[in-house]
Amino acid sequence: MQDNEFHADYVIVGAGTAGPVLARRLLDRTDATVLVLEAGGPATNPAIHDPMRMHELWHSAEDWDYHTVAQRNAAGRRLHVPRGRVLGGSHALNATIYVRGNPADYDGWAELGNTGWSWRDVEPLFQRIERYDRAGSENSGILDILSKYDPDPVQQAILSAAHESGIPGNPDYNSRVQDGASAVHLTIRDGLRITTANAYLGPVAGHPRLTVRTGVEVHRLDIHHGRARGVTGVIDGRPFRASAEAEVVLAAGAIGTPALLLRSGIGPADELRAIGIRPIADLRGVGRELHDHWLVPVIYSARRQITHTPGLPHAQTQIFWRSEPGLPTPDLQPLHFSVPLYESWMSGPANGFSLMAGLIRPVSTGRITLAGAEGPPLIDPNVLAEPADLHRLAAAVQLCRQVGSAPALRDWGAIELYPGPDIHDDASLHGYIRHTVVTYHHASGTCRMGVDAGAVVDPALRVRAIEALRVVDASIMPRIPTGNTNAPTILIAERAADLMAPE
């Protein structure tokens, strides 16, 4: 075998959140060889390990540094979309927040025909993932989760202000009830970020049946007679080929996975022909139904000095709430940072905090497409295309303003800088939202799981019309979860392991 040719039973493309989980479970349960291919390098940047240095990773070598196309409903801006290009993927870049989602999310997936994905089915899988810092045999999993810590003093004041605003505390939003104000659960151990690459692959580094290669750019799937045989691309500047005896698994994320399928001729046939790609399978759902969550900054200065706890991220508390009565699940998730998160055109003192108004049940959806056979994907989330999203984000901003003006934060000398006192009516608030809305980094849905003609994968995560090819990442989500998508993506990989190699 030449040094640019690889062979394994399973070839997994992507070593972000999902890939390491599936690789570990395949090693534990089968005699198969597993090859994991990652475009980025090892997680050697010290900023990865320090949860407080997350923002240093944006636009770095560890970030794919994607941007959307110009967003017509967001003041024509091209929004930055950070995605991990490193061993550990986006789990190495995120705020380490662990949110299961709402039980209704998974029951909704099952109601769409996705057998085996109801809350009753998946709750035991979450318990298999989690190793909480609290007693109980139900918390004996692999991934460390920190829930017992003292938030920064300003974060404790934010929780008090939320209570003063009529929002009850919630001691465990990862139970069956999300609503309320909480300290967030974090994938941190001993003050250091823990990714699935650390937790799942770290203990089996050097395993004789495992090969992990970094710096590998996978360009296309190798498909013969309707079956995935492997992948091709470039490694160390030279072409390579990796062949899979059993299956190829795509775990490149909600942007990378549909882009790879499209480049390989799997997607809307007429659109592929128009950009010079020969269609292999006419799957019209590939790249469609892009979902994300959205944040808008509500920023305060403070008279009292804000201090930061080493080993914790700046985001430590949150609220799950509903923009109006009668909604089946929370649709708002304000997330609170102990620093002012100014946009490039903003200015203000360094001593401040941000209540990021979050929308987690958006109606608007977008697409991932290609401009040609080569080049980066075109990302169009179609943010705020539906009026309901704008109105609910406005409700989230007003909720944050209510919290920010409560007595507990007045005691800190908090002054609203943005939106600021000049933003006082609907028209000006909507304009502010359009000029400041940013992604919550939760892209999903672009290779949707389902049983209808628009689905890309079936409930067993097998790509329709192509044998020996699965997708195991956030792109398969039929609907975006109520909250951060890292934990649900880990769940998807655990579910895939049960489908591919039952215990």
Stockholm file with secondary structure:
# STOCKHOLM 1.0

chainA/1-503         MQDNEFHADYVIVGAGTAGPVLARRLLDRTDATVLVLEAGGPATNPAIHDPMRMHELWHSAEDWDYHTVAQRNAAGRRLHVPRGRVLGGSHALNATIYVRGNPADYDGWAELGNTGWSWRDVEPLFQRIERYDRAGSENSGILDILSKYDPDPVQQAILSAAHESGIPGNPDYNSRVQDGASAVHLTIRDGLRITTANAYLGPVAGHPRLTVRTGVEVHRLDIHHGRARGVTGVIDGRPFRASAEAEVVLAAGAIGTPALLLRSGIGPADELRAIGIRPIADLRGVGRELHDHWLVPVIYSARRQITHTPGLPHAQTQIFWRSEPGLPTPDLQPLHFSVPLYESWMSGPANGFSLMAGLIRPVSTGRITLAGAEGPPLIDPNVLAEPADLHRLAAAVQLCRQVGSAPALRDWGAIELYPGPDIHDDASLHGYIRHTVVTYHHASGTCRMGVDAGAVVDPALRVRAIEALRVVDASIMPRIPTGNTNAPTILIAERAADLMAPE
#=GR chainA/1-503 SS CCTTEEEEEEEEECCSSHHHHHHHHHHHHCSCCEEEECSSBCSCCHHHHCGGGGGGGTTSTTBCCEEBCCBTTTTTBCCEECCBCBTTGGGGTSCCBCCCCCHHHHHHHHHTTCTTCSHHHHHHHHHHHEEESSCCGGGCSSEEEBCCCCCCHHHHHHHHHHHHTTCCBCSCTTSSCCCEEEECCBCEETTEECCHIIIIIGGGTTCTTEEEECSEEEEEEEEETTEEEEEEEEETTEEEEEEEEEEEEECSHHHHHHHHHHHTTEECHHHHHHTTCCCSEECTTTTCSBBCCEEEEEEEECSSCCCCCTTSCSEEEEEEBCSSTTCSSCCBCCEEESSCCCCTTCCCCSSEEEEEEEECSCCCCBEEECSSSSSCCEEECCTTCSHHHHHHHHHHHHHHHHHHTSHHHHTTTCEEEESCTTCCSHHHHHHHHHHHCEECSCCBCTTCBCSSTTCSBCTTCBBTTCBTEEECSGGGCSSCCSSCSHHHHHHHHHHHHHHHSCC
#=GC SS_cons         CCTTEEEEEEEEECCSSHHHHHHHHHHHHCSCCEEEECSSBCSCCHHHHCGGGGGGGTTSTTBCCEEBCCBTTTTTBCCEECCBCBTTGGGGTSCCBCCCCCHHHHHHHHHTTCTTCSHHHHHHHHHHHEEESSCCGGGCSSEEEBCCCCCCHHHHHHHHHHHHTTCCBCSCTTSSCCCEEEECCBCEETTEECCHIIIIIGGGTTCTTEEEECSEEEEEEEEETTEEEEEEEEETTEEEEEEEEEEEEECSHHHHHHHHHHHTTEECHHHHHHTTCCCSEECTTTTCSBBCCEEEEEEEECSSCCCCCTTSCSEEEEEEBCSSTTCSSCCBCCEEESSCCCCTTCCCCSSEEEEEEEECSCCCCBEEECSSSSSCCEEECCTTCSHHHHHHHHHHHHHHHHHHTSHHHHTTTCEEEESCTTCCSHHHHHHHHHHHCEECSCCBCTTCBCSSTTCSBCTTCBBTTCBTEEECSGGGCSSCCSSCSHHHHHHHHHHHHHHHSCC
//
